Amino acid sequence: MQERLTERVAEGRPFDRKAAEERLASALAAKADGDFERVRAETEEAYYLTARSVPGEVRAVWHRPKEKSEAEVERTVTRFRDAGFGVLLIEVNYEGFANAQKCVHDYLPIRPAYADGFDVVDAFIRVGHKHGMEIHAWFEDFFFGVADVGCPMAEMHPEWMARRRDGGLLHDAYDTFYFLNPALPEVRSLLLGLCRELLDNYDFDGLQLDYIRYPVGRGLDRSAGFEEQTKALFLRDTGIRLDDVSDENSPEWETFTRWRADKVTDFVRSVHALVQDYRAAGRKILLSTAVFGDPVEAIRLKCQDWRFWVRQRWLDAIYPMAYLNSAEDVGREVAYMVREYGEAPNISGISPMYNGLPVIESTRQVEACRAAGAAGVAFFATHNCTDEQLEKLKIGVFRE
């Protein structure tokens, strides 16, 4: 701890030196008294106070809106701005329902909580910009419903849904998610239209693509892509009959995995082109994706080839979901991505409070991401952030 204090003094940047020295002195006195719980508490406080703050880094947080008035939006924005955050990623659709009043369709109805007409998305943009925060659209792509809520899209367009080998519609870890079928050009076109609608109707600073993938594959019987239309397209493109593939370790299954990943990539390519059109017209919009941390497993399990997107320089940033419990593990994963795929800035997604970790892990994980070369961090998510956590960020790693 003394070394951290010495480093901060040498840097000459603002921090509460007196308070840090008092905490360290108190910790030493507690050690002499054998009061080790107080030693821990005082040392942790000194740890926050002697953290390095890095002006200019990206500090983002994902937000699932629940606010019902502009006053509530104001409270949320100022709470996170005052804690040092500069970017709010506002969820514009979730579970097959829209949060954005200006992006509503029969297959994407407004969330019942906003049936009164309050445009929470517009309010966040207006209030956020007033307070100097960037507001990005957090857009969930192929994930389009959950079992216990229902899926209007599946009811209206069952032919557009991703299906398992047995014809089932439900996917991912607990078989509760509905996904659209990325292999279909009409699905990709529909989602591209929704992106255009969001950018036309709202003054977003950025667009983030989430669930930009297939459902998690768990063997032949628990993977998506067995729709009749998909099998016909795959046969046309490769000459392989999917119904004849019986081994997930076979070259044919590997070809199918790569083929599906290419369909997701086709969509990312089209969104990149869309954003370029807006830029050519003079509008500044940042494009990012939330991605699976391990790029090899991202393709194998989710048909998500984010390595290719990065190397094509389609993205202004990637937000890898390094949702790990150990700061050391977070640092290793982020360092690998920065080292191997540094063409796009790495805004490391971390979730210490979502994972129920001690408050100090928020600071430790931020420091680990910085040491690994990340351009910033993104916390998942606002509803997990406690006042204590935000206060410790504010006096420490987000001090400036």
N, C-alpha and C positions, 0 to 999 in steps of 0.2 A: 504493500500500500504506500509506503514511503517513496518507492520508486515512481509510482503513478503521480504522487503529489509533486515530486521533483520535476517530472516531465511537464506537467501543466504550468508550473512556475517558469520553466525555461522557455516554454512557447510564448509566454507573454499575452495569452488570450484571456478573456474574462472568465473567471470562475470564483466561487466563494471560498477563497483560500482559508480565511479565518475559521469558517464553519468546518472545513475539512480537517484542519489541524486540531480543532476542539474534539471532533469525533475520534480522531486517532489517539489523542491523549486520553480520552475517556475509555477507549478500548484497552489501552495499556493498563490503566488503573483497574479496570474490571478483571483483566488477566491476573494482576497481582492479588486481587481479592478472591480469585477462583470462581468468578461469576461468568461462566463461559457463554451463557445465553446472551448476556449483555455484550460480551466481546463480539459475538456474531452480529448482533443488531447494530452496534456502533461501527463495526468494520464494513457492513453492507452500506450504511449511510455514507461513509467515507468513500466507498467504491463509486456510488452514484456521483458524488460531488467532484471526484477527481477524474471522471470520464472525459474523454476528448469529444468535443462537439465539432462537426464538420459542416460549415456553411456551404450551401450549394448542392448538397446531395438530395436525391429524391426521397421524400418521406410520404408514403402513400398508405391509405387504409381502405379496405373494401367495406361498403355500407349497403345493407339491405334496408330500404326505407320503411319506416312505420309511422312517420310523422303525419299528423292530420291537420297541421296549420303552419303558416309561415313562421309564427313565433317558435314552434317546436323545431322547425328547420334551422332557425337562427341559433337556437341553443346547441344543436348538434354541430353546426359548422364552427361556432366559436369555441366549443369545448375542444375540438381537435386542432383547430388553428392555434389556440393558446398553448396546446401541448407540443407544438412544433411541427405539425404535419402541414404539408403543402398541397397534397393531391387527395381528393376524395373520388373513389371509384363507385359510382352510383348504379346499383342494379336496376336495369330498365325492364327486365323480364325474368320471371322465375316460375318454375313448375307449370309452364304453359300459359301463364297469365302476364299481362302487361302492367307495369307500374307507370308507364308513360302514357298520358292521355292522348297524345298526338301520334301514337303508334298502336292503335287498337284495331283488331279485325275480328271477324266472326270466329276464326280459328285461333285467335290470340285475344281473348276478351280482357277487359280491365279487371284487375284484382278487386274482389268485392269490397275490400277496405277503402278503395278509392272510387267507388261507384257514385259518390256524391259530387264528383267532378273536380275535386282538388287535384291540381297537377303538381305532385310532389317533386317530379323531376325538374320541371321548369323552376320551381321555387329554389331547389338546390343550386341550380346554375346561377340564378339571379343573386341569391344571398352569398353563395360561394365567391362569385366574382367581386361582389362588394367588399369582401374581406380578403381579397388577394389570393384565393385558393383556386387551383385548377380543378375542373370537374370533368371526369372522363365517364363515358358510357360503359358500364360493365354489362356486356351483351352475351347471353348464354345462347349458343348456337344450336347444336344438334340435340341437346337435352331439352325436352319439351313437355314434361309432365311427370307426375308421381302417382302411384297407385291409389293412395288414400285421398287424393284431391280430385283425381280424374284428369282426362286429357282431351280437351275439345278438339284438338287437331286429329287425334286418333279416331274420334267419332266421325269427324267430317271427311277426313282423307286417310282411311286405313291403308290405302295403297302407297302412301308416302312414308310409312313407319318402318323402322328397322326391326327385323324379326330373327329369332333364333331358329335353329334347325327344326325344332318341333312346331314352329309357327308362332311361338309365344312372343309377346310384345315387351315383356318386362326384363330389365337388364341391371347390370352393375351389382355391387356387393350383396345387396339384400333383395335383388330382383324386384325393385320397386320403381325403377325409372323407365320412362318412355323416351325413346330416341327417334329422331328423324333419320332417314336413310341417306347418308352422304353420297352414295353411288349415283343417285338420281339427279340429272341436270335440273329438273324442275324444282327439286328441293333446294339445291344450291342457289338457283335463281331467286326463289322466294326469300331465302335468308339474305341474299345480297340486296334485295328490294327493301327489306326491313332495315338494314344498315343505312341505306340511302335515305329512307324515311326519317330515321333518327337524326341523321346529320343535317337534313334539310329543315327539320322542324325545331331543332334545339341547337343552341350555341355551345356545343361541347368543345372542350380543348383536346379531347382524345377519344379513341374508340378502342376498347379492349375486348378481344374475342376469348371467351371462356367456353369450356366443353367443346373445344375445337378438335373433336376426335370422335372415334367410335366408342361404344360402351366397352368396358374392360372385358377382354376375352379370357375365358377360363376353359379352354379346350373346345373341341368341335361342337359339342352339344350346348355350350354356354357362351357362344360368340354370336355376333350379329352379322348379317350379310347373306342370309339364305332366302331372301325374297325372290320370287320368280323373275321379276324384272332384272334383279342383280345377277342372278345366275345366267340369264340370257346375255347380258352385257359382258360378263366375264368370259363366257364361252366365245363370244364374238371377238374379243380382244386377245385372248390367249389360246384358244382351242382346247381349254381344259373344262371338263364337265365337273362342276363343284360336287354334284351328288356322288361322283365316283371317288372323291377324296375321303379317305378314312383314317389318315394318320396326320396328326398335327405337327409332327416332326418331318414331314415329307417335303420335298422341293415344291410340290404343287401347292401345299398350304402356305409355304413361304411366299410363293408367287401371289397367292390370293391376299396375304397380308400386305405385301408391297402394293398391290393393285388398289386395295382399299385406302391405303395411306396416300396414294397419288390422288384419289378423289377428294380427300380432305385438303390436300395441297392445292388442288384446282380452285377450291373455294377461297383459300387464303390469297392465292394469286389474284383472284378477281376483286377481293376487298382492297388489296394493295393498289390495284389499278384505279379503283373508285376513289380512294384517298388521294392518289396522285392527281386525279381530275379536280378535286376540291383545291388542292394546293396550287395547281396551275391557274385557278381562278382567284388566287390571292388569299385563300383561307388556310390558316395554320391548324392542322389536325395531326396529332400523334397516334400512331398505330402500334398496339402491343398485343401480346397474347399471354394468357396464363397457361403454363405448360408443365408437364410431368418432368421432374428433375432429372432422372436417368434417361438420356436420349435413346439408348438401345432398347430399354424396356418400354419407352414411350411408343416405339414402333411395334414391338412385339405384342404388347398388351392392349394398346389403344389406337394403333394405326395413325400415330401422330409423329410426323417427320419434321419436328421443329428445327433440327439441324440444317435441313435444306432451306427452310424459310430464312434462317439467320444468314446463311452463306449467300443467299440471293440478295441480301440487304433489303428485304421487304419490310422489316420491322424496325421501329424506332427504339423498341425495348422488348425484352422478354421478362416475364414475371414467373420464374420457376417456383413451384410450390414445394419449398424445402421445409415441409411441416414435420420436423424432427424434434425430439425431446432434448437432445444434447447440442450445446453450442459448438462443440468440437465436430459433431457429425454435420451440422449445418455448414460450418466453415469448409470442411472437406468437399462437400457436394458443390457448394458455390465456387470454390477455387477451381475445381475440375471444369465446370462450365465456363468460367471466365477464361481459363487458360486455353480451352479447346474451341470455344465458340464465342469469342469476344467481339465478333463483328457487330453485335447489338448489345447495348448496355444491359447489364443484369440488375434488375430491381428484384431483390430476393424476397420471395413470399415466405413469411414466418408466422407461426401460430402459437406462441408460448402460452397465452392465456386461454385460447381455445382448447389447448391440450391440458389445461389445469396445472401448469407449472408454477413454481414460485415466482413472485414478481421480478426478482433480480434476473431471471432468465431472459426477460425482455432486453435488458441492457447487454447481457452477455451475448445474446444472439445478434443484436445489432453490431456489436464490436467484432464478432466473428465474420459477419458478412463484409464489413469494411476491410478487415485484414485479408479477406479472400479476393478483394478487388472489385466488389460490387459497386454499382453506381448509386445504390440506395436500397431501401427496404420497403416492403409493403406488409402491413399487419392484417391478418385475418382473425377477426373482423371487428367492426365497431361494437357489436353487441357483446363481445367478450372482453372489451377493454374496461378495466376498473379505474376509478378515480385515483387510487393509489398508484397503479401502473403508469397512468398518464403523468402524475406528479413527478414520479421518479425519472421518467423520460425528460420532462421539462427542466429539471434541475441538473440533468446529466448529459446523456448523449445527444439530446435535442435542444440543448441550452441556447445555442445560437441559431 
